[in-house]
Amino acid sequence: MRALARALPEPPVRAERADGRHNFAYWSTVIPDAFALLGAALTPPRAA
């Protein structure tokens, strides 16, 4: 993941790393921000 972040043309807006254990406790902490990011990326811009 660190190599991917270094290879991006721009730095990540947000990057967090945690030790394994990708269980519900972990996912429940990252899903809200992940969905907000996807929602913002998929929402078309408003007409002026």
CHARMM internal coordinates of N, CA and C (Angstrom, degrees):
IC EDIT
DIST 1 N 1 CA 1.4236
DIST 1 CA 1 C 1.5247
ANGL 1 N 1 CA 1 C 110.99
DIST 1 C 2 N 1.3013
ANGL 1 CA 1 C 2 N 117.04
DIHE 1 N 1 CA 1 C 2 N -38.43
DIST 2 N 2 CA 1.4647
ANGL 1 C 2 N 2 CA 119.18
DIHE 1 CA 1 C 2 N 2 CA 179.15
DIST 2 CA 2 C 1.5242
ANGL 2 N 2 CA 2 C 110.65
DIHE 1 C 2 N 2 CA 2 C -65.00
DIST 2 C 3 N 1.3380
ANGL 2 CA 2 C 3 N 116.74
DIHE 2 N 2 CA 2 C 3 N -37.92
DIST 3 N 3 CA 1.4711
ANGL 2 C 3 N 3 CA 120.28
DIHE 2 CA 2 C 3 N 3 CA 178.32
DIST 3 CA 3 C 1.5244
ANGL 3 N 3 CA 3 C 109.99
DIHE 2 C 3 N 3 CA 3 C -64.49
DIST 3 C 4 N 1.3110
ANGL 3 CA 3 C 4 N 117.64
DIHE 3 N 3 CA 3 C 4 N -40.08
DIST 4 N 4 CA 1.4653
ANGL 3 C 4 N 4 CA 121.20
DIHE 3 CA 3 C 4 N 4 CA 177.98
DIST 4 CA 4 C 1.5239
ANGL 4 N 4 CA 4 C 109.93
DIHE 3 C 4 N 4 CA 4 C -62.52
DIST 4 C 5 N 1.3092
ANGL 4 CA 4 C 5 N 117.43
DIHE 4 N 4 CA 4 C 5 N -45.91
DIST 5 N 5 CA 1.4664
ANGL 4 C 5 N 5 CA 120.70
DIHE 4 CA 4 C 5 N 5 CA -179.92
DIST 5 CA 5 C 1.5257
ANGL 5 N 5 CA 5 C 110.70
DIHE 4 C 5 N 5 CA 5 C -60.62
DIST 5 C 6 N 1.3208
ANGL 5 CA 5 C 6 N 117.63
DIHE 5 N 5 CA 5 C 6 N -39.40
DIST 6 N 6 CA 1.4739
ANGL 5 C 6 N 6 CA 120.90
DIHE 5 CA 5 C 6 N 6 CA 178.33
DIST 6 CA 6 C 1.5220
ANGL 6 N 6 CA 6 C 111.52
DIHE 5 C 6 N 6 CA 6 C -68.43
DIST 6 C 7 N 1.3199
ANGL 6 CA 6 C 7 N 118.29
DIHE 6 N 6 CA 6 C 7 N -29.50
DIST 7 N 7 CA 1.4603
ANGL 6 C 7 N 7 CA 121.76
DIHE 6 CA 6 C 7 N 7 CA -176.62
DIST 7 CA 7 C 1.5300
ANGL 7 N 7 CA 7 C 112.98
DIHE 6 C 7 N 7 CA 7 C -83.00
DIST 7 C 8 N 1.3170
ANGL 7 CA 7 C 8 N 118.07
DIHE 7 N 7 CA 7 C 8 N -13.63
DIST 8 N 8 CA 1.4612
ANGL 7 C 8 N 8 CA 120.59
DIHE 7 CA 7 C 8 N 8 CA -179.38
DIST 8 CA 8 C 1.5225
ANGL 8 N 8 CA 8 C 110.66
DIHE 7 C 8 N 8 CA 8 C -66.65
DIST 8 C 9 N 1.3378
ANGL 8 CA 8 C 9 N 117.48
DIHE 8 N 8 CA 8 C 9 N 145.87
DIST 9 N 9 CA 1.4660
ANGL 8 C 9 N 9 CA 119.78
DIHE 8 CA 8 C 9 N 9 CA 179.62
DIST 9 CA 9 C 1.5240
ANGL 9 N 9 CA 9 C 112.89
DIHE 8 C 9 N 9 CA 9 C -66.99
DIST 9 C 10 N 1.3303
ANGL 9 CA 9 C 10 N 117.76
DIHE 9 N 9 CA 9 C 10 N -24.65
DIST 10 N 10 CA 1.4585
ANGL 9 C 10 N 10 CA 122.89
DIHE 9 CA 9 C 10 N 10 CA 176.33
DIST 10 CA 10 C 1.5207
ANGL 10 N 10 CA 10 C 107.60
DIHE 9 C 10 N 10 CA 10 C -130.52
DIST 10 C 11 N 1.3131
ANGL 10 CA 10 C 11 N 117.06
DIHE 10 N 10 CA 10 C 11 N 151.31
DIST 11 N 11 CA 1.4680
ANGL 10 C 11 N 11 CA 117.74
DIHE 10 CA 10 C 11 N 11 CA 178.75
DIST 11 CA 11 C 1.5276
ANGL 11 N 11 CA 11 C 110.81
DIHE 10 C 11 N 11 CA 11 C -65.18
DIST 11 C 12 N 1.3249
ANGL 11 CA 11 C 12 N 117.39
DIHE 11 N 11 CA 11 C 12 N 149.52
DIST 12 N 12 CA 1.4592
ANGL 11 C 12 N 12 CA 120.20
DIHE 11 CA 11 C 12 N 12 CA 178.48
DIST 12 CA 12 C 1.5258
ANGL 12 N 12 CA 12 C 111.07
DIHE 11 C 12 N 12 CA 12 C -60.32
DIST 12 C 13 N 1.3208
ANGL 12 CA 12 C 13 N 116.14
DIHE 12 N 12 CA 12 C 13 N 145.89
DIST 13 N 13 CA 1.4579
ANGL 12 C 13 N 13 CA 120.43
DIHE 12 CA 12 C 13 N 13 CA 175.52
DIST 13 CA 13 C 1.5213
ANGL 13 N 13 CA 13 C 109.01
DIHE 12 C 13 N 13 CA 13 C -64.81
DIST 13 C 14 N 1.2949
ANGL 13 CA 13 C 14 N 115.69
DIHE 13 N 13 CA 13 C 14 N -40.46
DIST 14 N 14 CA 1.4595
ANGL 13 C 14 N 14 CA 121.17
DIHE 13 CA 13 C 14 N 14 CA 178.47
DIST 14 CA 14 C 1.5106
ANGL 14 N 14 CA 14 C 108.31
DIHE 13 C 14 N 14 CA 14 C -147.77
DIST 14 C 15 N 1.2998
ANGL 14 CA 14 C 15 N 117.05
DIHE 14 N 14 CA 14 C 15 N 132.86
DIST 15 N 15 CA 1.4582
ANGL 14 C 15 N 15 CA 121.15
DIHE 14 CA 14 C 15 N 15 CA 177.33
DIST 15 CA 15 C 1.5174
ANGL 15 N 15 CA 15 C 108.65
DIHE 14 C 15 N 15 CA 15 C -141.38
DIST 15 C 16 N 1.3008
ANGL 15 CA 15 C 16 N 115.57
DIHE 15 N 15 CA 15 C 16 N 124.88
DIST 16 N 16 CA 1.4553
ANGL 15 C 16 N 16 CA 121.18
DIHE 15 CA 15 C 16 N 16 CA 176.76
DIST 16 CA 16 C 1.5115
ANGL 16 N 16 CA 16 C 107.73
DIHE 15 C 16 N 16 CA 16 C -131.11
DIST 16 C 17 N 1.2972
ANGL 16 CA 16 C 17 N 114.43
DIHE 16 N 16 CA 16 C 17 N 145.49
DIST 17 N 17 CA 1.4514
ANGL 16 C 17 N 17 CA 119.78
DIHE 16 CA 16 C 17 N 17 CA 178.03
DIST 17 CA 17 C 1.5134
ANGL 17 N 17 CA 17 C 108.40
DIHE 16 C 17 N 17 CA 17 C -127.47
DIST 17 C 18 N 1.3120
ANGL 17 CA 17 C 18 N 115.16
DIHE 17 N 17 CA 17 C 18 N 144.98
DIST 18 N 18 CA 1.4588
ANGL 17 C 18 N 18 CA 120.54
DIHE 17 CA 17 C 18 N 18 CA 177.28
DIST 18 CA 18 C 1.5166
ANGL 18 N 18 CA 18 C 107.95
DIHE 17 C 18 N 18 CA 18 C -143.98
DIST 18 C 19 N 1.3169
ANGL 18 CA 18 C 19 N 115.41
DIHE 18 N 18 CA 18 C 19 N 155.36
DIST 19 N 19 CA 1.4568
ANGL 18 C 19 N 19 CA 119.24
DIHE 18 CA 18 C 19 N 19 CA 175.57
DIST 19 CA 19 C 1.5170
ANGL 19 N 19 CA 19 C 109.28
DIHE 18 C 19 N 19 CA 19 C -60.61
DIST 19 C 20 N 1.3029
ANGL 19 CA 19 C 20 N 117.45
DIHE 19 N 19 CA 19 C 20 N 153.34
DIST 20 N 20 CA 1.4588
ANGL 19 C 20 N 20 CA 125.56
DIHE 19 CA 19 C 20 N 20 CA 179.97
DIST 20 CA 20 C 1.5114
ANGL 20 N 20 CA 20 C 115.87
DIHE 19 C 20 N 20 CA 20 C -27.88
DIST 20 C 21 N 1.2845
ANGL 20 CA 20 C 21 N 117.97
DIHE 20 N 20 CA 20 C 21 N -134.47
DIST 21 N 21 CA 1.4571
ANGL 20 C 21 N 21 CA 124.05
DIHE 20 CA 20 C 21 N 21 CA -179.77
DIST 21 CA 21 C 1.5214
ANGL 21 N 21 CA 21 C 112.14
DIHE 20 C 21 N 21 CA 21 C 53.62
DIST 21 C 22 N 1.3048
ANGL 21 CA 21 C 22 N 116.31
DIHE 21 N 21 CA 21 C 22 N 55.15
DIST 22 N 22 CA 1.4640
ANGL 21 C 22 N 22 CA 120.17
DIHE 21 CA 21 C 22 N 22 CA 179.66
DIST 22 CA 22 C 1.5254
ANGL 22 N 22 CA 22 C 109.41
DIHE 21 C 22 N 22 CA 22 C -79.43
DIST 22 C 23 N 1.3196
ANGL 22 CA 22 C 23 N 114.91
DIHE 22 N 22 CA 22 C 23 N 68.00
DIST 23 N 23 CA 1.4560
ANGL 22 C 23 N 23 CA 121.81
DIHE 22 CA 22 C 23 N 23 CA 179.05
DIST 23 CA 23 C 1.5240
ANGL 23 N 23 CA 23 C 109.24
DIHE 22 C 23 N 23 CA 23 C -102.64
DIST 23 C 24 N 1.3196
ANGL 23 CA 23 C 24 N 117.42
DIHE 23 N 23 CA 23 C 24 N -172.04
DIST 24 N 24 CA 1.4610
ANGL 23 C 24 N 24 CA 120.19
DIHE 23 CA 23 C 24 N 24 CA -176.83
DIST 24 CA 24 C 1.5223
ANGL 24 N 24 CA 24 C 111.38
DIHE 23 C 24 N 24 CA 24 C -61.33
DIST 24 C 25 N 1.3124
ANGL 24 CA 24 C 25 N 117.75
DIHE 24 N 24 CA 24 C 25 N -37.00
DIST 25 N 25 CA 1.4662
ANGL 24 C 25 N 25 CA 120.02
DIHE 24 CA 24 C 25 N 25 CA 179.70
DIST 25 CA 25 C 1.5296
ANGL 25 N 25 CA 25 C 110.29
DIHE 24 C 25 N 25 CA 25 C -59.09
DIST 25 C 26 N 1.3165
ANGL 25 CA 25 C 26 N 116.92
DIHE 25 N 25 CA 25 C 26 N -41.66
DIST 26 N 26 CA 1.4606
ANGL 25 C 26 N 26 CA 120.60
DIHE 25 CA 25 C 26 N 26 CA 178.12
DIST 26 CA 26 C 1.5277
ANGL 26 N 26 CA 26 C 110.80
DIHE 25 C 26 N 26 CA 26 C -68.11
DIST 26 C 27 N 1.3230
ANGL 26 CA 26 C 27 N 116.28
DIHE 26 N 26 CA 26 C 27 N -52.98
DIST 27 N 27 CA 1.4698
ANGL 26 C 27 N 27 CA 119.86
DIHE 26 CA 26 C 27 N 27 CA -175.24
DIST 27 CA 27 C 1.5211
ANGL 27 N 27 CA 27 C 112.23
DIHE 26 C 27 N 27 CA 27 C -62.82
DIST 27 C 28 N 1.3152
ANGL 27 CA 27 C 28 N 118.41
DIHE 27 N 27 CA 27 C 28 N -32.18
DIST 28 N 28 CA 1.4534
ANGL 27 C 28 N 28 CA 119.91
DIHE 27 CA 27 C 28 N 28 CA 179.86
DIST 28 CA 28 C 1.5328
ANGL 28 N 28 CA 28 C 111.58
DIHE 27 C 28 N 28 CA 28 C -67.11
DIST 28 C 29 N 1.3190
ANGL 28 CA 28 C 29 N 117.69
DIHE 28 N 28 CA 28 C 29 N -17.60
DIST 29 N 29 CA 1.4668
ANGL 28 C 29 N 29 CA 120.15
DIHE 28 CA 28 C 29 N 29 CA 177.71
DIST 29 CA 29 C 1.5218
ANGL 29 N 29 CA 29 C 112.27
DIHE 28 C 29 N 29 CA 29 C -88.25
DIST 29 C 30 N 1.3183
ANGL 29 CA 29 C 30 N 118.23
DIHE 29 N 29 CA 29 C 30 N -22.41
DIST 30 N 30 CA 1.4696
ANGL 29 C 30 N 30 CA 119.91
DIHE 29 CA 29 C 30 N 30 CA -175.62
DIST 30 CA 30 C 1.5261
ANGL 30 N 30 CA 30 C 114.02
DIHE 29 C 30 N 30 CA 30 C -108.81
DIST 30 C 31 N 1.3132
ANGL 30 CA 30 C 31 N 117.95
DIHE 30 N 30 CA 30 C 31 N -21.23
DIST 31 N 31 CA 1.4646
ANGL 30 C 31 N 31 CA 120.41
DIHE 30 CA 30 C 31 N 31 CA -176.65
DIST 31 CA 31 C 1.5251
ANGL 31 N 31 CA 31 C 113.02
DIHE 30 C 31 N 31 CA 31 C -61.02
DIST 31 C 32 N 1.3292
ANGL 31 CA 31 C 32 N 120.46
DIHE 31 N 31 CA 31 C 32 N -44.27
DIST 32 N 32 CA 1.4724
ANGL 31 C 32 N 32 CA 118.30
DIHE 31 CA 31 C 32 N 32 CA -179.16
DIST 32 CA 32 C 1.5337
ANGL 32 N 32 CA 32 C 112.72
DIHE 31 C 32 N 32 CA 32 C -57.62
DIST 32 C 33 N 1.3196
ANGL 32 CA 32 C 33 N 117.95
DIHE 32 N 32 CA 32 C 33 N -45.49
DIST 33 N 33 CA 1.4643
ANGL 32 C 33 N 33 CA 120.09
DIHE 32 CA 32 C 33 N 33 CA 179.23
DIST 33 CA 33 C 1.5224
ANGL 33 N 33 CA 33 C 111.57
DIHE 32 C 33 N 33 CA 33 C -68.62
DIST 33 C 34 N 1.3294
ANGL 33 CA 33 C 34 N 117.15
DIHE 33 N 33 CA 33 C 34 N -36.62
DIST 34 N 34 CA 1.4603
ANGL 33 C 34 N 34 CA 120.22
DIHE 33 CA 33 C 34 N 34 CA 179.17
DIST 34 CA 34 C 1.5264
ANGL 34 N 34 CA 34 C 110.46
DIHE 33 C 34 N 34 CA 34 C -64.40
DIST 34 C 35 N 1.3204
ANGL 34 CA 34 C 35 N 117.27
DIHE 34 N 34 CA 34 C 35 N -43.93
DIST 35 N 35 CA 1.4634
ANGL 34 C 35 N 35 CA 119.92
DIHE 34 CA 34 C 35 N 35 CA 178.41
DIST 35 CA 35 C 1.5208
ANGL 35 N 35 CA 35 C 111.80
DIHE 34 C 35 N 35 CA 35 C -66.56
DIST 35 C 36 N 1.3266
ANGL 35 CA 35 C 36 N 117.18
DIHE 35 N 35 CA 35 C 36 N -37.24
DIST 36 N 36 CA 1.4657
ANGL 35 C 36 N 36 CA 120.10
DIHE 35 CA 35 C 36 N 36 CA 177.31
DIST 36 CA 36 C 1.5265
ANGL 36 N 36 CA 36 C 110.19
DIHE 35 C 36 N 36 CA 36 C -63.20
DIST 36 C 37 N 1.3176
ANGL 36 CA 36 C 37 N 116.96
DIHE 36 N 36 CA 36 C 37 N -41.34
DIST 37 N 37 CA 1.4650
ANGL 36 C 37 N 37 CA 121.29
DIHE 36 CA 36 C 37 N 37 CA 177.79
DIST 37 CA 37 C 1.5243
ANGL 37 N 37 CA 37 C 110.72
DIHE 36 C 37 N 37 CA 37 C -62.59
DIST 37 C 38 N 1.3203
ANGL 37 CA 37 C 38 N 117.03
DIHE 37 N 37 CA 37 C 38 N -47.06
DIST 38 N 38 CA 1.4650
ANGL 37 C 38 N 38 CA 120.61
DIHE 37 CA 37 C 38 N 38 CA 179.53
DIST 38 CA 38 C 1.5222
ANGL 38 N 38 CA 38 C 111.07
DIHE 37 C 38 N 38 CA 38 C -64.21
DIST 38 C 39 N 1.3273
ANGL 38 CA 38 C 39 N 116.69
DIHE 38 N 38 CA 38 C 39 N -42.67
DIST 39 N 39 CA 1.4476
ANGL 38 C 39 N 39 CA 120.10
DIHE 38 CA 38 C 39 N 39 CA 179.85
DIST 39 CA 39 C 1.5203
ANGL 39 N 39 CA 39 C 111.65
DIHE 38 C 39 N 39 CA 39 C -61.25
DIST 39 C 40 N 1.3275
ANGL 39 CA 39 C 40 N 116.54
DIHE 39 N 39 CA 39 C 40 N -42.29
DIST 40 N 40 CA 1.4720
ANGL 39 C 40 N 40 CA 120.04
DIHE 39 CA 39 C 40 N 40 CA 178.33
DIST 40 CA 40 C 1.5196
ANGL 40 N 40 CA 40 C 111.09
DIHE 39 C 40 N 40 CA 40 C -65.78
DIST 40 C 41 N 1.3300
ANGL 40 CA 40 C 41 N 116.97
DIHE 40 N 40 CA 40 C 41 N -37.93
DIST 41 N 41 CA 1.4633
ANGL 40 C 41 N 41 CA 120.37
DIHE 40 CA 40 C 41 N 41 CA -178.67
DIST 41 CA 41 C 1.5223
ANGL 41 N 41 CA 41 C 111.74
DIHE 40 C 41 N 41 CA 41 C -71.75
DIST 41 C 42 N 1.3136
ANGL 41 CA 41 C 42 N 117.64
DIHE 41 N 41 CA 41 C 42 N -30.17
DIST 42 N 42 CA 1.4619
ANGL 41 C 42 N 42 CA 121.56
DIHE 41 CA 41 C 42 N 42 CA -175.76
DIST 42 CA 42 C 1.5220
ANGL 42 N 42 CA 42 C 113.28
DIHE 41 C 42 N 42 CA 42 C -94.14
DIST 42 C 43 N 1.3086
ANGL 42 CA 42 C 43 N 117.50
DIHE 42 N 42 CA 42 C 43 N -10.75
DIST 43 N 43 CA 1.4561
ANGL 42 C 43 N 43 CA 120.49
DIHE 42 CA 42 C 43 N 43 CA 179.71
DIST 43 CA 43 C 1.5132
ANGL 43 N 43 CA 43 C 110.26
DIHE 42 C 43 N 43 CA 43 C -81.57
DIST 43 C 44 N 1.3303
ANGL 43 CA 43 C 44 N 117.56
DIHE 43 N 43 CA 43 C 44 N 123.35
DIST 44 N 44 CA 1.4687
ANGL 43 C 44 N 44 CA 118.89
DIHE 43 CA 43 C 44 N 44 CA -179.82
DIST 44 CA 44 C 1.5303
ANGL 44 N 44 CA 44 C 110.32
DIHE 43 C 44 N 44 CA 44 C -66.54
DIST 44 C 45 N 1.3140
ANGL 44 CA 44 C 45 N 117.38
DIHE 44 N 44 CA 44 C 45 N 149.89
DIST 45 N 45 CA 1.4622
ANGL 44 C 45 N 45 CA 119.63
DIHE 44 CA 44 C 45 N 45 CA 178.37
DIST 45 CA 45 C 1.5248
ANGL 45 N 45 CA 45 C 110.86
DIHE 44 C 45 N 45 CA 45 C -62.75
DIST 45 C 46 N 1.3121
ANGL 45 CA 45 C 46 N 116.61
DIHE 45 N 45 CA 45 C 46 N 148.57
DIST 46 N 46 CA 1.4622
ANGL 45 C 46 N 46 CA 121.38
DIHE 45 CA 45 C 46 N 46 CA 178.58
DIST 46 CA 46 C 1.5139
ANGL 46 N 46 CA 46 C 109.69
DIHE 45 C 46 N 46 CA 46 C -74.61
DIST 46 C 47 N 1.3235
ANGL 46 CA 46 C 47 N 115.93
DIHE 46 N 46 CA 46 C 47 N 143.19
DIST 47 N 47 CA 1.4673
ANGL 46 C 47 N 47 CA 120.56
DIHE 46 CA 46 C 47 N 47 CA 176.96
DIST 47 CA 47 C 1.5201
ANGL 47 N 47 CA 47 C 109.34
DIHE 46 C 47 N 47 CA 47 C -70.76
DIST 47 C 48 N 1.2962
ANGL 47 CA 47 C 48 N 115.43
DIHE 47 N 47 CA 47 C 48 N 143.84
DIST 48 N 48 CA 1.4756
ANGL 47 C 48 N 48 CA 119.57
DIHE 47 CA 47 C 48 N 48 CA -177.93
DIST 48 CA 48 C 1.5071
ANGL 48 N 48 CA 48 C 111.42
DIHE 47 C 48 N 48 CA 48 C -78.72
END
COOR INIT
IC SEED 1 N 1 CA 1 C
IC BUILD
